[in-house]
Amino acid sequence: MINHSRHLLSLTLLATVLLYACRKGDKIVPPVITPVTPPTPNAAVTGFYLLNEGNMGSNKATLDYFDYTTGVYHKNIYATINPNVVKELGDVGNDVQIYGSKLYAVINVSNKVEVMDAATTKRIKQIDILNCRYVVFANGKAYVSSYAGPVQIDVNAPIGFVAEVDTATLEVTRKVTVGFQPEEMAVVNGKLYVANSGGYRVPNYDSTVSVIDLNTFKEIKKINVGINLHRLKADAYGDIYVSSRGDYRNVPSSLYRIDTKTDQVVQHFGVPISDIWISGDTAYVYGSEFSYNTNSFQITYNMLNVRTETVLNKNFITDGSEAQIKMPYAVAVNPVTKEILVGDAKDYVSPGKLLCFSNSGQLKWSVITGDIPGHIVFVPVKK
């Protein structure tokens, strides 16, 4: 169990003093502490981190933390707790996960994975990986997807890879070539599944999921799915759900199901999808689908039952408050309370908002975040 709350406030206060001592003359965004709910001292899930992407090129990725035990939201904690890190968290936060006692933040354009103590948010080490995207874990290893080249649209963009990192030494131990511009991943039964997008090679998108044997760390096959793949999540029944972003013109975004026992696509759901979070038997899905044909976004919310493999055609927000959300950019579900969190990126250049809904879809609270709130990880459940 990670006991975060007892450390965070004292460290924040100390680090704020150090911040101004170490960075005189620099313009630093100060931390913001906002009470949003009554305290829940015995909360089974003690809190969650939210990684704000920050607009590309602005070096404004930030990290927030919500403490269920105190009911307090801590905005922009990394800079204050790590005052000696000159460029702070970096440029474009693309993923955040916890494994063991460590917190991993994948900082895409800064070409690094930032590793912190999950209880204190104190920096441990930076792992350099070019144009890194997402991270998953298995058997003491971290697996990080990489575009393997600079951030630019290029029909000749290089093929991507996945780097294996030893979580004890925090050193890269092996690499394996996958498809073009690999995105999210999942580990099922000793195999790593990687969604390949080919997004830099438009209009020649990739359409495959790479399957990696973790023992040999070799690609054993590619599964042809749909163009411009992105999200990839595993359920408890041996299936993985993979999203296609389409081509933003004539091919719409959609969702596919792969049976990992056969490594075959077995179902195609005709639902728009930008992100998906699976909690128990329910998948929470939203779509913020852009079309160059209309030069506009279509926003949708939906749910799936992953046990029966059916679309519920049901909005997980039930009180009409989705009207307050300008641009959904993250979804997460508390594994114990089943409260639903939705990040709103608004206009992508100003502070966003995080909204918390009850398990029945009623708005409970909201709070201002950093720019582009995109990625959430819960502090592990108390044992």
C-alpha positions in Angstrom: 0.0 0.0 0.0 1.2 3.5 -0.8 0.5 6.0 2.0 0.7 9.1 0.0 -1.4 11.6 2.0 0.7 11.8 5.1 3.7 12.8 3.0 2.3 15.1 0.4 1.3 18.2 2.3 4.5 18.5 4.3 6.6 17.9 1.3 4.7 20.5 -0.7 5.2 23.1 1.9 8.9 22.3 2.2 9.4 22.2 -1.5 7.6 25.5 -2.0 10.3 27.2 0.2 13.0 25.4 -1.8 11.4 26.4 -5.1 11.9 30.1 -4.5 15.3 29.5 -3.0 16.5 27.5 -6.1 14.7 29.4 -8.8 15.0 33.1 -8.1 14.0 35.1 -11.2 12.2 32.2 -12.9 8.5 32.3 -13.6 7.1 29.2 -11.8 3.4 28.3 -11.6 2.8 28.0 -7.8 0.9 25.0 -6.5 -2.9 25.2 -5.9 -4.6 23.3 -3.1 -8.4 23.1 -3.4 -10.8 21.3 -1.0 -13.4 19.6 -3.2 -15.1 17.0 -1.0 -15.5 16.0 2.6 -12.6 13.8 3.8 -12.9 10.0 3.7 -10.2 8.9 6.1 -10.7 5.2 5.5 -11.0 5.4 1.7 -9.9 2.1 0.2 -8.4 3.9 -2.8 -6.5 6.8 -1.2 -6.1 9.0 -4.2 -5.2 9.4 -7.9 -2.7 11.2 -10.0 -3.8 13.2 -13.1 -1.2 14.0 -15.8 -1.9 17.1 -17.7 -0.4 16.9 -21.2 0.2 20.6 -21.8 0.2 22.0 -25.4 3.0 20.7 -27.5 6.0 23.0 -27.5 4.9 24.8 -24.3 6.9 22.6 -21.8 3.8 22.7 -19.6 3.1 19.1 -18.7 2.1 19.1 -15.0 1.0 16.6 -12.4 -2.0 16.9 -10.0 -3.0 14.7 -7.1 -6.4 14.2 -5.5 -6.4 12.8 -1.9 -9.6 11.0 -1.1 -8.7 10.8 2.6 -8.6 14.6 3.0 -10.9 15.6 0.1 -8.2 18.0 -1.2 -7.1 18.4 -4.8 -3.4 19.3 -5.2 -2.6 21.0 -8.5 0.9 21.2 -10.1 2.8 19.2 -7.5 5.8 18.0 -9.4 7.5 21.4 -9.7 7.2 22.2 -6.0 8.4 18.8 -4.8 11.3 18.7 -7.3 12.5 22.3 -7.3 16.0 21.4 -8.8 14.6 19.9 -12.0 15.2 22.8 -14.3 12.6 22.1 -17.1 10.1 20.7 -14.6 8.1 17.8 -15.9 8.6 18.5 -19.6 6.8 18.7 -22.9 3.6 16.7 -23.4 2.7 14.2 -20.7 1.3 11.2 -22.6 0.8 8.5 -20.0 1.0 7.9 -16.2 1.1 4.6 -14.3 2.0 3.1 -11.0 4.0 -0.2 -10.6 5.2 -1.3 -7.2 6.3 1.8 -5.2 7.1 3.9 -8.3 5.2 6.4 -10.4 6.0 6.5 -14.1 5.1 9.5 -16.3 5.7 9.2 -20.0 6.8 12.6 -21.4 6.4 12.3 -25.2 8.2 15.3 -26.8 10.8 15.5 -24.0 11.8 11.9 -25.0 11.8 10.6 -21.4 10.0 8.5 -18.8 10.1 10.3 -15.5 10.2 7.9 -12.6 9.1 9.1 -9.1 8.4 7.7 -5.7 4.6 7.0 -5.8 4.2 8.1 -2.2 6.1 11.4 -2.3 6.3 12.3 -6.0 10.0 12.8 -5.5 12.0 12.2 -8.6 14.1 9.0 -8.8 15.4 8.9 -12.3 14.8 9.9 -15.9 14.8 7.1 -18.6 15.6 8.4 -22.0 13.4 6.9 -24.8 12.9 8.7 -28.1 9.3 9.9 -28.7 7.9 7.6 -26.1 4.1 7.1 -25.9 2.7 4.6 -23.3 3.9 2.2 -20.6 2.6 -1.2 -19.3 4.2 -3.6 -16.8 4.6 -7.3 -16.2 7.0 -9.5 -14.1 9.2 -6.7 -12.9 9.5 -5.1 -16.3 8.2 -1.9 -17.9 7.3 -1.8 -21.6 7.4 1.6 -23.3 6.2 2.2 -26.8 8.2 4.5 -29.0 7.7 6.2 -32.4 11.5 5.9 -32.8 11.9 9.2 -34.7 11.3 12.9 -34.4 7.8 14.5 -34.0 6.8 15.2 -37.6 4.5 14.0 -40.3 6.7 12.0 -42.8 5.6 9.2 -45.2 9.1 7.8 -44.5 8.8 8.0 -40.7 10.7 5.0 -39.2 9.2 1.9 -37.8 8.6 1.9 -34.1 9.8 -0.2 -31.2 9.0 -1.2 -27.6 11.7 -0.8 -25.0 11.8 -3.2 -22.0 13.0 -1.5 -18.8 14.0 -3.3 -15.6 12.0 -1.7 -12.9 14.7 -2.4 -10.3 17.6 -0.8 -12.1 15.5 1.5 -14.3 17.8 0.6 -17.3 16.6 -0.4 -20.8 17.4 -4.1 -21.2 15.9 -5.0 -24.6 14.1 -3.5 -27.6 11.8 -5.1 -30.2 10.7 -3.6 -33.5 6.9 -3.4 -33.9 4.7 -1.4 -36.3 4.7 2.2 -37.3 4.1 4.8 -34.5 3.0 2.3 -31.8 0.5 3.5 -29.1 -1.2 1.7 -26.2 -0.3 -1.8 -25.1 -1.6 -4.6 -22.9 -0.1 -7.8 -21.5 -2.2 -11.0 -21.6 -1.0 -14.5 -20.9 2.7 -13.8 -21.5 2.1 -11.8 -24.7 2.4 -8.1 -25.2 -0.2 -6.6 -27.6 0.8 -3.3 -29.3 -1.5 -1.0 -31.3 0.3 0.4 -34.3 -1.1 3.7 -35.7 1.2 4.8 -38.6 -0.1 8.3 -37.8 3.0 10.0 -39.0 2.7 8.3 -42.4 -0.7 9.6 -43.4 -2.4 8.6 -45.6 -0.5 5.3 -45.4 -1.7 4.4 -41.9 -0.7 1.2 -40.1 -3.6 -1.2 -39.3 -2.0 -3.9 -37.2 -1.6 -5.0 -33.6 1.9 -6.5 -33.0 2.0 -9.6 -30.7 5.2 -9.9 -28.7 6.3 -13.1 -26.9 7.7 -11.7 -23.6 10.0 -14.6 -23.0 11.9 -14.2 -26.3 10.9 -10.5 -26.7 10.3 -11.2 -30.4 7.3 -10.2 -32.5 5.5 -13.5 -33.3 2.7 -12.1 -35.5 0.8 -9.1 -36.6 -3.0 -9.0 -36.4 -4.7 -6.9 -39.1 -7.4 -4.7 -37.4 -8.2 -1.2 -38.7 -6.4 1.9 -39.7 -4.7 4.3 -37.4 -5.0 2.3 -34.2 -4.7 3.9 -30.8 -6.3 2.6 -27.6 -5.8 -1.0 -26.4 -7.3 -2.4 -23.2 -7.7 -5.9 -21.9 -10.7 -7.3 -20.1 -11.0 -10.2 -17.6 -12.1 -12.7 -20.2 -9.1 -12.9 -22.5 -10.2 -10.3 -24.9 -8.6 -7.0 -25.9 -10.4 -3.9 -27.2 -8.6 -1.8 -29.8 -9.7 1.6 -31.2 -9.2 2.9 -34.7 -9.1 6.6 -35.2 -10.0 6.3 -38.8 -8.8 8.9 -41.3 -10.8 11.9 -40.1 -12.5 12.1 -43.4 -14.3 9.0 -44.9 -13.3 6.2 -42.4 -14.9 6.8 -39.0 -13.4 5.9 -35.7 -14.5 2.5 -34.4 -13.8 -0.3 -31.9 -12.6 -3.9 -32.4 -12.4 -6.9 -30.1 -9.6 -9.5 -30.4 -9.7 -12.9 -28.8 -6.2 -13.5 -27.4 -6.8 -17.3 -27.4 -6.8 -17.2 -31.2 -5.3 -13.8 -31.9 -8.2 -13.1 -34.3 -10.5 -10.1 -34.6 -13.8 -11.5 -33.6 -16.1 -8.4 -33.4 -16.4 -4.9 -34.8 -18.4 -2.3 -32.8 -19.7 0.6 -34.8 -19.2 3.2 -32.0 -17.1 6.3 -32.2 -14.2 6.1 -29.7 -11.4 8.3 -28.4 -10.8 6.5 -25.1 -12.0 3.5 -23.2 -11.8 2.5 -19.5 -12.8 -1.0 -18.5 -14.0 -1.5 -14.9 -15.3 -4.9 -14.0 -17.8 -6.0 -16.8 -18.4 -2.4 -18.0 -16.4 -0.4 -20.5 -16.8 3.4 -20.4 -16.3 5.0 -23.8 -16.3 8.5 -25.1 -15.8 9.8 -28.7 -14.5 13.2 -29.6 -14.3 12.5 -33.4 -13.0 15.3 -35.6 -13.9 15.4 -39.3 -12.1 17.4 -42.0 -15.2 17.2 -44.0 -17.2 19.2 -41.6 -14.3 20.8 -39.7 -16.0 20.0 -36.4 -16.0 17.5 -33.6 -18.8 15.0 -32.8 -18.9 14.2 -29.0 -20.5 11.0 -27.9 -20.6 8.9 -24.6 -21.4 5.2 -24.5 -21.0 2.0 -22.5 -20.3 -1.7 -23.3 -20.8 -4.9 -21.4 -17.5 -6.8 -21.9 -18.9 -10.1 -20.5 -21.8 -10.2 -23.0 -19.8 -8.3 -25.6 -22.6 -5.9 -26.3 -23.0 -2.2 -26.7 -25.4 -0.8 -24.1 -26.2 2.4 -26.1 -26.2 4.2 -22.8 -24.6 7.5 -21.7 -22.7 7.0 -18.4 -23.5 10.7 -17.5 -27.2 10.7 -16.6 -28.0 14.2 -15.3 -27.3 16.2 -18.4 -24.1 17.7 -17.1 -22.1 16.5 -20.1 -23.3 19.9 -21.5 -20.6 21.4 -19.3 -17.9 19.4 -21.0 -16.4 21.2 -24.0 -13.8 18.6 -25.0 -13.7 15.2 -23.2 -10.1 14.1 -23.0 -9.8 11.4 -20.3 -12.0 8.9 -18.6 -11.3 6.8 -15.5 -13.4 4.8 -13.0 -12.5 4.4 -9.3 -12.1 0.6 -8.8 -13.9 0.6 -5.5 -16.6 3.3 -5.5 -17.1 3.2 -9.3 -17.1 7.0 -9.4 -16.4 8.2 -12.9 -13.8 10.9 -13.7 -13.9 12.8 -17.0 -11.2 15.3 -18.0 -12.2 18.3 -20.1 -9.4 19.8 -22.3 -11.6 22.8 -23.2 -9.7 24.8 -25.8 -6.4 22.9 -25.4 -4.4 26.1 -24.4 -6.0 27.1 -21.1 -6.5 25.2 -17.8 -8.9 22.3 -18.1 -11.4 20.8 -15.7 -11.9 17.4 -14.0 -15.4 16.3 -13.3 -16.4 13.5 -10.9 -19.6 11.6 -11.3 -21.3 9.1 -9.0 -21.5 5.5 -10.2 -25.1 6.4 -11.4 -23.8 9.3 -13.5 -24.7 12.3 -11.3 -22.2 15.2 -11.1 -20.6 15.3 -7.6 -17.8 17.8 -8.0 -15.4 19.5 -10.4 -12.1 21.2 -10.2 -9.7 23.3 -12.4 -6.7 21.3 -13.6 -3.6 22.0 -15.7 -3.7 22.3 -19.4 -5.2 19.3 -21.2 -6.0 16.8 -18.4 -5.5 13.5 -20.2 -4.2 10.6 -18.0 -5.3 9.2 -14.6 -3.9 6.5 -12.4 -5.3 5.5 -9.0 -3.1 4.9 -6.0 -3.3 1.1 -5.4 -6.2 -0.2 -3.3 -5.4 -0.8 0.4 -4.8 -4.4 1.2 
